[in-house]
Amino acid sequence: MKHPAYQRGIALPIMLIMLAVMMVSSIYLLKSSTSTTLTTSNLAYDAAMSKAADAGLHAGFTYLRNLATKADLLADQPSAGYVATLSQTWTAGNPNFWLGSITLPADADGNRVEYVIHRMCDFPGSYDSSNRCQTTAPRPGSTGPRALGETLRVDAPNLAGAAQIHYVVTARVFGPRGGNVVTQAVIMKGP
């Protein structure tokens, strides 16, 4: 009578190794899907705040479009968030940039939008050769948007004599979760 061969028990360690590999893989997969969800959520939050900033840009554009007289643009208009100058050394990160701004009421998502309109000139007052303003000379008869491919370059042919002054509307949003977005639009308007 023969004795049965001793079992070496190799199946148990192999199964334990396979279980460990499967557990590590499932933890990595869970972490990866959580990171993707957080990234998607952050991108959606950023897009929502950028959309909220459009309210500030729209308010600034509406003010410039609906002015009763252009003389209103010669001096600061604090009640409208309008500043008649823009220092070339200021950026949106400079606190002086936001002097004279207006903060809109919080929207349904809790975003607070602040905007300011700057005339891109060195000094308040009328536009002339001593008050250097950022300008663009329009083509004769141009009253609306330009067609695709047309130019507003100063050296382009058949430009009109009256320059359009540049105004920059800057809006920033403070989100309820601590995020913020800054958006700008340049608007051209005759002197």
Backbone as ProteinMPNN parsed JSONL, in Angstrom:
{"seq_chain_A": "MKHPAYQRGIALPIMLIMLAVMMVSSIYLLKSSTSTTLTTSNLAYDAAMSKAADAGLHAGFTYLRNLATKADLLADQPSAGYVATLSQTWTAGNPNFWLGSITLPADADGNRVEYVIHRMCDFPGSYDSSNRCQTTAPRPGSTGPRALGETLRVDAPNLAGAAQIHYVVTARVFGPRGGNVVTQAVIMKGP", "coords_chain_A": {"N_chain_A": [[0.827, -1.16, 0.0], [0.557, 2.09, -0.936], [1.562, 5.271, 0.222], [-0.33, 8.277, 0.026], [0.759, 10.992, -2.049], [2.362, 13.848, -0.75], [0.529, 16.821, -0.48], [1.36, 19.913, -1.8], [0.243, 22.473, -1.547], [0.16, 24.665, -3.323], [-1.843, 26.007, -4.669], [-3.255, 27.7, -2.941], [-1.471, 29.991, -2.264], [-1.237, 31.064, -4.881], [-3.884, 31.795, -5.465], [-4.268, 33.731, -3.476], [-2.471, 35.703, -4.315], [-3.61, 36.379, -6.78], [-6.083, 37.42, -5.889], [-5.145, 39.634, -4.46], [-4.046, 41.165, -6.56], [-6.382, 41.657, -8.037], [-7.798, 43.169, -6.147], [-6.151, 45.476, -5.847], [-6.315, 46.439, -8.462], [-9.077, 47.017, -8.625], [-9.277, 49.051, -6.686], [-7.659, 51.027, -7.885], [-9.193, 51.468, -10.206], [-11.558, 52.481, -9.058], [-10.541, 54.816, -7.851], [-9.658, 56.15, -10.138], [-12.07, 56.573, -11.559], [-13.34, 58.246, -9.74], [-11.617, 60.475, -9.787], [-12.017, 61.302, -12.422], [-14.704, 62.018, -12.312], [-14.562, 64.175, -10.489], [-12.939, 65.947, -11.971], [-14.582, 66.447, -14.2], [-16.731, 67.632, -12.876], [-15.474, 69.96, -11.872], [-14.798, 71.252, -14.275], [-17.357, 71.752, -15.293], [-18.297, 73.489, -13.317], [-16.524, 75.65, -13.643], [-17.252, 76.425, -16.24], [-19.89, 77.233, -15.762], [-19.428, 79.437, -14.113], [-18.054, 81.096, -15.9], [-20.093, 81.588, -17.684], [-21.78, 83.017, -16.002], [-20.252, 85.312, -15.713], [-20.708, 86.564, -18.075], [-22.974, 88.074, -17.647], [-22.045, 90.402, -16.405], [-20.44, 91.443, -18.482], [-22.422, 91.899, -20.368], [-23.991, 93.83, -19.035], [-22.185, 95.999, -18.967], [-21.812, 96.427, -21.732], [-24.432, 97.09, -22.47], [-24.755, 99.505, -21.09], [-22.897, 101.161, -22.462], [-23.993, 101.11, -25.039], [-26.546, 102.258, -24.738], [-26.259, 104.943, -24.051], [-27.271, 108.29, -23.404], [-25.953, 110.636, -24.258], [-22.735, 111.161, -25.755], [-21.106, 112.685, -24.26], [-21.272, 111.803, -21.697], [-19.282, 109.972, -21.435], [-16.912, 111.238, -20.985], [-16.088, 111.672, -18.419], [-15.667, 109.992, -15.239], [-18.2, 107.678, -14.288], [-19.44, 106.684, -11.622], [-21.835, 105.431, -10.751], [-22.512, 103.799, -12.824], [-20.431, 102.088, -13.111], [-18.345, 102.989, -14.656], [-15.191, 104.069, -15.798], [-13.19, 106.658, -16.876], [-10.576, 106.41, -17.719], [-7.678, 104.304, -18.245], [-5.019, 102.958, -16.766], [-1.911, 101.995, -18.11], [-0.384, 100.312, -16.646], [-1.971, 98.823, -15.03], [-3.516, 95.742, -14.222], [-6.013, 93.129, -14.205], [-5.568, 91.946, -11.8], [-4.734, 93.935, -10.12], [-5.666, 95.932, -7.387], [-6.45, 98.626, -7.791], [-7.486, 98.611, -10.33], [-10.101, 97.825, -10.087], [-11.428, 99.909, -8.87], [-14.301, 101.848, -8.683], [-15.993, 99.947, -9.672], [-18.949, 97.88, -10.172], [-21.014, 95.707, -8.327], [-23.085, 93.097, -9.085], [-26.29, 91.771, -7.972], [-26.29, 88.575, -6.306], [-26.582, 85.617, -8.282], [-28.885, 82.871, -9.036], [-27.315, 80.639, -8.514], [-25.585, 81.5, -6.62], [-23.41, 82.986, -7.44], [-21.404, 85.883, -7.43], [-21.182, 88.689, -9.368], [-18.933, 91.051, -10.553], [-18.285, 94.069, -12.243], [-16.485, 96.357, -14.389], [-16.079, 99.237, -16.44], [-13.711, 100.457, -18.607], [-12.446, 103.282, -20.261], [-10.117, 103.346, -22.783], [-7.998, 105.402, -22.448], [-5.512, 107.906, -21.663], [-6.168, 110.093, -20.017], [-9.011, 111.652, -18.339], [-11.705, 113.352, -20.044], [-12.09, 115.011, -23.265], [-11.437, 113.352, -26.405], [-8.448, 113.878, -27.965], [-5.36, 114.914, -29.57], [-3.567, 115.163, -27.436], [-4.557, 113.538, -25.453], [-3.938, 110.452, -25.279], [-5.514, 107.834, -26.687], [-6.61, 104.47, -27.12], [-7.407, 103.578, -30.29], [-9.375, 102.786, -33.223], [-9.68, 103.184, -36.644], [-12.619, 103.28, -38.445], [-14.076, 101.83, -41.439], [-15.577, 103.763, -44.09], [-19.031, 104.284, -43.645], [-19.394, 102.038, -42.051], [-21.41, 100.568, -39.873], [-22.143, 98.426, -38.417], [-21.422, 95.026, -37.444], [-18.43, 93.57, -38.8], [-17.844, 91.845, -41.88], [-16.771, 88.43, -42.319], [-13.311, 88.126, -42.603], [-12.856, 90.758, -43.365], [-11.016, 93.759, -42.694], [-10.012, 95.931, -40.007], [-7.755, 97.336, -39.825], [-5.493, 100.062, -39.313], [-3.922, 100.921, -41.448], [-5.312, 100.017, -43.618], [-7.024, 100.3, -46.797], [-9.245, 103.025, -47.744], [-10.237, 104.192, -45.205], [-12.253, 105.747, -42.712], [-12.269, 109.1, -41.319], [-12.975, 109.62, -38.617], [-12.109, 108.25, -35.618], [-12.701, 105.256, -33.726], [-13.064, 104.87, -30.31], [-11.603, 102.65, -27.969], [-13.141, 100.647, -25.53], [-12.921, 98.795, -22.603], [-14.571, 96.177, -21.115], [-14.621, 94.594, -18.111], [-15.252, 91.714, -16.311], [-15.65, 89.946, -13.324], [-16.116, 86.941, -11.466], [-17.156, 85.669, -8.408], [-17.374, 82.621, -7.159], [-19.583, 80.393, -5.293], [-18.163, 78.299, -4.201], [-15.649, 79.215, -3.853], [-14.216, 79.593, -6.178], [-13.031, 81.618, -8.966], [-13.507, 83.698, -11.868], [-12.261, 85.651, -14.529], [-13.257, 87.788, -17.095], [-13.028, 89.503, -20.217], [-14.109, 92.048, -22.537], [-13.697, 93.892, -25.495], [-14.921, 96.897, -26.658], [-15.787, 98.986, -29.319], [-16.375, 102.405, -29.929], [-17.546, 105.404, -31.356], [-16.004, 108.701, -30.921]], "CA_chain_A": [[0.0, 0.0, 0.0], [1.355, 3.31, -1.079], [1.038, 6.469, 0.891], [-0.605, 9.346, -0.946], [1.807, 12.035, -2.141], [2.043, 15.037, 0.048], [0.088, 17.983, -1.243], [2.258, 21.03, -1.502], [-0.545, 23.659, -1.238], [0.55, 25.763, -4.22], [-3.037, 26.702, -5.147], [-3.632, 28.758, -2.008], [-0.704, 31.228, -2.481], [-1.556, 31.647, -6.191], [-5.187, 32.44, -5.333], [-4.093, 34.934, -2.669], [-1.809, 36.7, -5.168], [-4.611, 36.839, -7.754], [-7.03, 38.261, -5.168], [-4.469, 40.901, -4.153], [-3.961, 41.913, -7.816], [-7.729, 42.124, -8.362], [-8.155, 44.21, -5.196], [-5.406, 46.677, -6.21], [-6.901, 46.928, -9.716], [-10.381, 47.629, -8.363], [-9.026, 50.318, -5.981], [-7.194, 51.977, -8.894], [-10.332, 51.802, -11.058], [-12.432, 53.342, -8.273], [-9.874, 56.117, -7.726], [-9.644, 56.761, -11.467], [-13.405, 57.065, -11.888], [-13.596, 59.372, -8.846], [-10.856, 61.614, -10.321], [-12.694, 61.751, -13.637], [-15.925, 62.697, -11.883], [-14.179, 65.468, -9.92], [-12.473, 66.801, -13.059], [-15.772, 66.847, -14.952], [-17.477, 68.553, -12.022], [-14.745, 71.233, -11.842], [-14.944, 71.896, -15.585], [-18.731, 72.265, -15.378], [-18.361, 74.641, -12.405], [-15.809, 76.741, -14.31], [-18.087, 76.874, -17.359], [-21.036, 77.953, -15.201], [-18.957, 80.751, -13.656], [-17.78, 81.899, -17.095], [-21.403, 82.011, -18.197], [-22.263, 84.05, -15.082], [-19.485, 86.53, -15.988], [-21.324, 87.223, -19.237], [-23.95, 89.059, -17.161], [-21.299, 91.64, -16.212], [-20.075, 91.971, -19.8], [-23.656, 92.389, -20.988], [-24.378, 95.075, -18.355], [-21.289, 97.046, -19.456], [-22.134, 96.69, -23.14], [-25.728, 97.772, -22.501], [-24.532, 100.895, -20.674], [-22.242, 101.891, -23.553], [-24.892, 101.189, -26.184], [-27.747, 103.036, -24.462], [-25.959, 106.279, -23.52], [-28.04, 109.4, -23.974], [-24.994, 111.471, -24.979], [-21.355, 110.7, -25.656], [-20.448, 113.508, -23.247], [-21.24, 111.029, -20.458], [-18.078, 109.14, -21.421], [-15.721, 112.071, -20.784], [-15.719, 111.622, -17.003], [-16.073, 108.778, -14.533], [-19.61, 107.524, -13.922], [-19.404, 105.606, -10.615], [-23.099, 104.703, -10.634], [-22.602, 102.852, -13.938], [-19.219, 101.278, -13.156], [-17.551, 103.497, -15.783], [-13.987, 104.83, -15.476], [-12.82, 107.311, -18.137], [-9.165, 106.162, -18.033], [-7.124, 102.989, -17.913], [-3.563, 103.005, -16.671], [-1.284, 100.893, -18.832], [0.295, 99.434, -15.693], [-2.946, 98.047, -14.271], [-4.075, 94.488, -14.72], [-7.197, 92.742, -13.43], [-5.125, 91.542, -10.468], [-4.406, 95.138, -9.357], [-6.878, 96.445, -6.726], [-6.857, 99.906, -8.381], [-8.234, 98.318, -11.548], [-11.51, 97.605, -9.757], [-12.036, 101.098, -8.276], [-15.424, 102.306, -9.497], [-16.744, 98.81, -10.226], [-20.292, 97.6, -9.656], [-21.278, 94.296, -8.052], [-24.485, 92.725, -9.324], [-26.809, 90.841, -6.955], [-25.937, 87.167, -6.533], [-27.545, 84.892, -9.104], [-29.525, 81.707, -8.4], [-26.282, 79.688, -8.102], [-24.756, 82.114, -5.581], [-22.271, 83.684, -8.029], [-21.412, 87.341, -7.35], [-20.514, 89.235, -10.548], [-18.476, 92.434, -10.434], [-17.784, 94.526, -13.532], [-16.033, 97.736, -14.524], [-15.863, 99.645, -17.827], [-12.626, 101.432, -18.731], [-12.129, 103.89, -21.559], [-8.684, 103.126, -22.94], [-7.368, 106.7, -22.645], [-4.611, 108.285, -20.577], [-6.764, 111.098, -19.139], [-10.422, 111.937, -18.58], [-11.917, 114.483, -20.938], [-12.339, 114.697, -24.669], [-10.403, 112.681, -27.185], [-7.679, 114.726, -28.875], [-3.996, 114.414, -29.748], [-2.847, 115.109, -26.162], [-5.118, 112.442, -24.671], [-3.702, 109.245, -26.072], [-6.527, 106.79, -26.511], [-6.528, 103.335, -28.038], [-8.458, 103.807, -31.277], [-9.397, 102.091, -34.504], [-10.404, 103.966, -37.645], [-13.542, 102.396, -39.166], [-14.291, 102.107, -42.865], [-16.749, 104.622, -44.277], [-20.331, 103.624, -43.672], [-19.48, 100.816, -41.254], [-22.243, 100.821, -38.702], [-22.404, 97.182, -37.701], [-20.321, 94.071, -37.418], [-17.693, 93.397, -40.048], [-17.954, 90.515, -42.488], [-15.623, 87.569, -42.104], [-12.169, 88.406, -43.464], [-12.623, 92.187, -43.548], [-10.051, 94.263, -41.729], [-10.16, 97.257, -39.423], [-6.403, 97.856, -39.648], [-5.356, 101.496, -39.556], [-3.329, 101.162, -42.759], [-6.155, 99.443, -44.666], [-7.531, 101.351, -47.679], [-10.524, 103.724, -47.569], [-10.675, 104.317, -43.82], [-12.896, 107.008, -42.369], [-11.438, 109.961, -40.496], [-13.343, 109.583, -37.201], [-11.675, 107.007, -34.985], [-13.527, 104.684, -32.675], [-12.294, 104.67, -29.086], [-11.772, 101.32, -27.383], [-13.575, 100.524, -24.139], [-12.794, 97.405, -22.175], [-15.462, 95.784, -20.028], [-14.02, 93.467, -17.4], [-16.156, 91.13, -15.31], [-15.112, 88.811, -12.56], [-17.14, 86.207, -10.732], [-16.747, 84.949, -7.209], [-18.305, 81.51, -7.018], [-19.896, 80.001, -3.919], [-17.181, 77.32, -3.715], [-14.342, 79.849, -3.758], [-13.588, 79.789, -7.48], [-13.282, 82.903, -9.603], [-13.235, 83.778, -13.302], [-12.196, 87.023, -15.04], [-13.529, 87.825, -18.52], [-12.991, 90.858, -20.76], [-14.568, 92.288, -23.894], [-13.342, 95.211, -25.988], [-16.018, 97.491, -27.427], [-15.362, 100.205, -30.005], [-17.468, 103.371, -30.049], [-17.052, 106.689, -31.843], [-15.758, 109.684, -29.862]], "C_chain_A": [[0.882, 1.237, 0.0], [0.704, 4.439, -0.309], [0.752, 7.542, -0.157], [0.495, 10.4, -0.901], [1.359, 13.253, -1.326], [1.583, 16.17, -0.866], [0.936, 19.168, -0.816], [1.503, 22.331, -1.215], [-0.191, 24.875, -2.081], [-0.655, 26.582, -4.672], [-3.411, 27.866, -4.233], [-2.796, 30.026, -2.204], [-1.009, 31.881, -3.831], [-2.895, 32.375, -6.117], [-5.081, 33.726, -4.513], [-3.435, 36.055, -3.484], [-2.808, 37.255, -6.176], [-5.644, 37.746, -7.09], [-6.417, 39.626, -4.842], [-4.376, 41.784, -5.41], [-5.336, 42.473, -8.192], [-8.161, 43.254, -7.42], [-7.441, 45.527, -5.528], [-5.979, 47.274, -7.496], [-8.24, 47.603, -9.472], [-10.23, 48.939, -7.593], [-8.561, 51.375, -6.972], [-8.346, 52.41, -9.797], [-11.298, 52.738, -10.336], [-11.835, 54.748, -8.144], [-9.876, 56.856, -9.054], [-11.01, 57.318, -11.825], [-13.794, 58.232, -10.988], [-12.862, 60.614, -9.338], [-11.512, 62.17, -11.568], [-13.965, 62.51, -13.283], [-15.604, 64.069, -11.314], [-13.709, 66.436, -11.005], [-13.65, 67.317, -13.876], [-16.591, 67.857, -14.161], [-16.802, 69.924, -11.982], [-14.854, 71.97, -13.167], [-16.348, 72.474, -15.757], [-18.904, 73.498, -14.486], [-17.687, 75.854, -13.034], [-16.624, 77.295, -15.475], [-19.293, 77.661, -16.861], [-20.617, 79.336, -14.709], [-18.621, 81.649, -14.84], [-19.074, 82.414, -17.701], [-21.98, 83.107, -17.312], [-21.534, 85.369, -15.328], [-20.053, 87.279, -17.184], [-22.365, 88.25, -18.818], [-23.273, 90.405, -16.936], [-20.89, 92.27, -17.526], [-21.29, 92.567, -20.491], [-24.105, 93.711, -20.356], [-23.5, 96.235, -18.828], [-21.583, 97.427, -20.896], [-23.441, 97.47, -23.257], [-25.578, 99.233, -22.097], [-23.92, 101.703, -21.82], [-23.187, 102.078, -24.744], [-26.047, 102.165, -25.962], [-27.476, 104.425, -23.889], [-26.799, 107.349, -24.2], [-27.124, 110.304, -24.796], [-23.595, 110.904, -24.802], [-20.571, 111.534, -24.644], [-20.379, 112.784, -21.906], [-19.964, 110.207, -20.332], [-16.801, 109.938, -21.162], [-15.226, 112.036, -19.343], [-16.215, 110.318, -16.393], [-17.572, 108.824, -14.213], [-19.708, 106.385, -12.903], [-20.688, 104.801, -10.515], [-23.273, 103.668, -11.742], [-21.386, 101.932, -14.016], [-18.28, 101.701, -14.264], [-16.385, 104.343, -15.274], [-13.438, 105.357, -16.793], [-11.36, 107.093, -18.531], [-8.816, 104.708, -17.73], [-5.614, 103.104, -17.926], [-2.971, 101.783, -17.36], [-0.575, 99.922, -17.9], [-0.673, 98.567, -14.903], [-3.321, 96.767, -14.999], [-5.282, 94.152, -13.842], [-6.829, 92.281, -12.023], [-4.769, 92.718, -9.57], [-5.676, 95.678, -8.698], [-7.362, 97.779, -7.309], [-7.683, 99.716, -9.646], [-9.736, 98.279, -11.268], [-12.159, 98.79, -9.048], [-13.126, 101.612, -9.209], [-16.257, 101.181, -10.074], [-18.112, 98.689, -9.561], [-20.412, 96.091, -9.442], [-22.768, 94.04, -8.213], [-24.975, 91.832, -8.191], [-26.45, 89.394, -7.318], [-27.021, 86.489, -7.357], [-28.079, 83.676, -8.358], [-28.505, 80.688, -7.899], [-25.373, 80.248, -7.013], [-23.526, 82.821, -6.113], [-22.447, 85.195, -7.888], [-20.568, 87.881, -8.503], [-20.192, 90.703, -10.301], [-17.936, 92.852, -11.799], [-17.371, 95.983, -13.468], [-15.792, 97.999, -16.008], [-14.748, 100.684, -17.821], [-12.574, 101.973, -20.153], [-10.618, 103.825, -21.677], [-7.996, 104.426, -23.366], [-6.476, 107.005, -21.447], [-5.266, 109.204, -19.553], [-8.267, 111.165, -19.358], [-10.536, 113.136, -19.516], [-12.042, 114.031, -22.375], [-11.14, 114.029, -25.323], [-9.755, 113.709, -28.111], [-6.25, 114.189, -28.911], [-3.223, 114.338, -28.43], [-3.341, 113.977, -25.261], [-5.003, 111.169, -25.502], [-4.722, 108.175, -25.708], [-6.247, 105.666, -27.502], [-7.691, 103.466, -29.005], [-8.303, 102.877, -32.468], [-10.207, 102.955, -35.449], [-11.308, 103.027, -38.442], [-13.571, 102.729, -40.647], [-15.505, 103.005, -43.016], [-18.032, 103.79, -44.323], [-20.404, 102.356, -42.857], [-20.242, 101.124, -39.98], [-22.461, 99.559, -37.879], [-21.202, 96.281, -37.717], [-19.685, 93.921, -38.799], [-17.879, 91.973, -40.56], [-16.661, 89.737, -42.247], [-14.519, 87.902, -43.097], [-11.916, 89.88, -43.704], [-11.744, 92.705, -42.423], [-10.452, 95.629, -41.208], [-8.78, 97.857, -39.163], [-6.344, 99.331, -40.003], [-4.814, 101.757, -40.957], [-4.122, 100.527, -43.907], [-6.701, 100.573, -45.546], [-8.915, 101.844, -47.264], [-11.06, 103.717, -46.133], [-11.3, 105.676, -43.586], [-11.989, 107.817, -41.453], [-11.733, 109.862, -39.012], [-12.992, 108.228, -36.605], [-12.7, 106.535, -33.962], [-12.636, 104.411, -31.474], [-12.613, 103.286, -28.527], [-12.172, 101.448, -25.915], [-13.44, 99.055, -23.778], [-13.715, 97.186, -20.982], [-14.855, 94.529, -19.408], [-15.002, 92.998, -16.333], [-15.427, 90.007, -14.597], [-16.221, 88.234, -11.702], [-16.49, 85.553, -9.531], [-17.78, 83.873, -6.972], [-18.516, 81.119, -5.569], [-18.898, 78.996, -3.335], [-15.772, 77.886, -3.702], [-13.642, 80.048, -5.086], [-13.849, 81.188, -8.009], [-12.851, 82.859, -11.063], [-13.213, 85.26, -13.661], [-12.347, 86.959, -16.557], [-13.525, 89.274, -18.989], [-13.558, 90.878, -22.166], [-14.164, 93.711, -24.268], [-14.463, 95.682, -26.898], [-15.496, 98.772, -28.046], [-16.572, 101.108, -30.213], [-16.854, 104.68, -30.492], [-16.905, 107.704, -30.733], [-16.946, 110.607, -29.644]], "O_chain_A": [[1.798, 1.396, 0.806], [-0.518, 4.541, -0.206], [1.508, 7.695, -1.117], [1.082, 10.663, 0.148], [0.183, 13.607, -1.242], [2.193, 16.431, -1.903], [1.19, 19.386, 0.369], [2.113, 23.246, -0.661], [-0.242, 26.003, -1.589], [-0.497, 27.75, -5.028], [-3.841, 28.914, -4.715], [-3.395, 31.096, -2.306], [-1.039, 33.108, -3.93], [-3.024, 33.472, -6.66], [-5.744, 34.713, -4.833], [-3.805, 37.221, -3.35], [-2.852, 38.463, -6.405], [-6.042, 38.75, -7.681], [-7.092, 40.651, -4.937], [-4.596, 42.993, -5.342], [-5.446, 43.623, -8.616], [-8.821, 44.197, -7.855], [-8.066, 46.587, -5.492], [-6.112, 48.493, -7.602], [-8.515, 48.655, -10.049], [-11.001, 49.867, -7.835], [-9.022, 52.515, -6.909], [-8.466, 53.592, -10.12], [-11.803, 53.686, -10.937], [-12.539, 55.745, -8.307], [-10.078, 58.07, -9.085], [-11.102, 58.43, -12.345], [-14.514, 59.127, -11.43], [-13.428, 61.706, -9.309], [-11.559, 63.386, -11.753], [-14.266, 63.536, -13.893], [-16.3, 65.037, -11.621], [-14.045, 67.62, -10.962], [-13.704, 68.501, -14.207], [-17.088, 68.831, -14.724], [-17.485, 70.946, -12.05], [-14.99, 73.193, -13.181], [-16.508, 73.564, -16.307], [-19.588, 74.446, -14.868], [-18.216, 76.964, -12.967], [-16.676, 78.509, -15.672], [-19.676, 78.656, -17.476], [-21.363, 80.302, -14.868], [-18.88, 82.852, -14.788], [-19.137, 83.548, -18.176], [-22.609, 84.037, -17.818], [-22.126, 86.437, -15.171], [-19.895, 88.495, -17.29], [-22.619, 89.203, -19.555], [-23.857, 91.445, -17.241], [-20.974, 93.487, -17.686], [-21.198, 93.618, -21.125], [-24.549, 94.614, -21.065], [-24.003, 97.333, -19.066], [-21.601, 98.608, -21.242], [-23.542, 98.403, -24.054], [-26.205, 100.108, -22.695], [-24.377, 102.807, -22.113], [-23.162, 103.128, -25.386], [-26.48, 102.83, -26.903], [-28.373, 105.028, -23.299], [-27.01, 107.318, -25.413], [-27.477, 110.695, -25.908], [-23.31, 110.241, -23.805], [-19.489, 111.132, -24.217], [-19.533, 113.103, -21.069], [-19.604, 109.791, -19.231], [-15.715, 109.36, -21.125], [-14.063, 112.342, -19.081], [-17.069, 109.634, -16.957], [-18.125, 109.881, -13.91], [-20.022, 105.252, -13.269], [-20.642, 103.606, -10.225], [-24.092, 102.758, -11.614], [-21.318, 101.08, -14.902], [-17.503, 100.889, -14.767], [-16.564, 105.22, -14.428], [-13.239, 104.586, -17.732], [-10.947, 107.558, -19.593], [-9.557, 103.992, -17.056], [-5.005, 103.32, -18.974], [-3.475, 100.671, -17.208], [-0.202, 98.825, -18.316], [-0.245, 97.668, -14.179], [-3.426, 96.728, -16.225], [-5.533, 94.828, -12.844], [-7.691, 92.231, -11.145], [-4.525, 92.529, -8.378], [-6.678, 95.866, -9.387], [-8.566, 98.038, -7.32], [-8.494, 100.575, -9.992], [-10.541, 98.659, -12.117], [-13.323, 98.702, -8.658], [-12.886, 101.79, -10.404], [-17.146, 101.432, -10.888], [-18.386, 99.31, -8.534], [-19.966, 95.3, -10.272], [-23.6, 94.678, -7.568], [-24.166, 91.198, -7.514], [-26.325, 89.049, -8.493], [-28.212, 86.737, -7.17], [-27.763, 83.474, -7.186], [-28.789, 79.947, -6.958], [-24.483, 79.546, -6.531], [-22.669, 83.224, -5.328], [-23.515, 85.728, -8.19], [-19.381, 87.57, -8.607], [-21.05, 91.488, -9.898], [-17.215, 92.09, -12.443], [-17.834, 96.744, -12.618], [-15.359, 97.112, -16.744], [-14.833, 101.682, -17.106], [-12.649, 101.219, -21.122], [-9.911, 104.217, -20.748], [-7.483, 104.541, -24.479], [-6.652, 106.446, -20.365], [-4.968, 109.12, -18.361], [-8.759, 110.789, -20.421], [-9.558, 113.848, -19.744], [-12.093, 112.837, -22.67], [-10.004, 114.129, -24.86], [-10.427, 114.33, -28.934], [-5.964, 113.133, -28.347], [-2.307, 113.525, -28.312], [-2.601, 113.513, -24.393], [-5.869, 110.862, -26.321], [-4.774, 107.687, -24.579], [-5.711, 105.895, -28.586], [-8.847, 103.466, -28.582], [-7.254, 102.273, -32.686], [-11.296, 103.41, -35.101], [-10.82, 102.076, -39.052], [-13.132, 103.805, -41.053], [-16.379, 103.006, -42.149], [-18.091, 102.737, -44.958], [-21.4, 101.639, -42.955], [-19.761, 101.857, -39.116], [-22.926, 99.641, -36.743], [-20.084, 96.727, -37.977], [-20.334, 94.125, -39.826], [-18.048, 91.03, -39.787], [-15.603, 90.318, -42.004], [-14.763, 87.955, -44.302], [-10.849, 90.234, -44.206], [-11.733, 92.146, -41.326], [-11.145, 96.389, -41.885], [-8.65, 98.786, -38.366], [-7.061, 99.794, -40.89], [-5.215, 102.731, -41.593], [-3.65, 100.503, -45.044], [-6.827, 101.703, -45.073], [-9.647, 101.172, -46.537], [-12.187, 103.292, -45.881], [-10.9, 106.658, -44.212], [-11.045, 107.277, -40.877], [-10.814, 110.009, -38.205], [-13.508, 107.194, -37.028], [-13.462, 107.328, -33.41], [-11.578, 103.795, -31.603], [-13.748, 102.817, -28.605], [-11.614, 102.251, -25.167], [-13.805, 98.178, -24.56], [-13.652, 97.902, -19.983], [-14.609, 93.536, -20.092], [-15.515, 93.798, -15.551], [-14.688, 89.23, -15.202], [-17.136, 88.937, -11.272], [-15.414, 84.963, -9.628], [-18.925, 84.164, -6.626], [-17.714, 81.475, -4.706], [-18.798, 78.856, -2.116], [-14.803, 77.14, -3.558], [-12.557, 80.629, -5.117], [-14.772, 81.867, -7.56], [-11.962, 82.099, -11.446], [-14.032, 86.038, -13.171], [-11.663, 86.186, -17.227], [-13.958, 90.17, -18.264], [-13.506, 89.886, -22.893], [-14.275, 94.627, -23.454], [-14.899, 94.959, -27.795], [-14.833, 99.561, -27.374], [-17.644, 100.655, -30.614], [-15.76, 105.034, -30.054], [-17.585, 107.609, -29.712], [-16.894, 111.488, -28.787]]}, "name": "protein", "num_of_chains": 1, "seq": "MKHPAYQRGIALPIMLIMLAVMMVSSIYLLKSSTSTTLTTSNLAYDAAMSKAADAGLHAGFTYLRNLATKADLLADQPSAGYVATLSQTWTAGNPNFWLGSITLPADADGNRVEYVIHRMCDFPGSYDSSNRCQTTAPRPGSTGPRALGETLRVDAPNLAGAAQIHYVVTARVFGPRGGNVVTQAVIMKGP"}
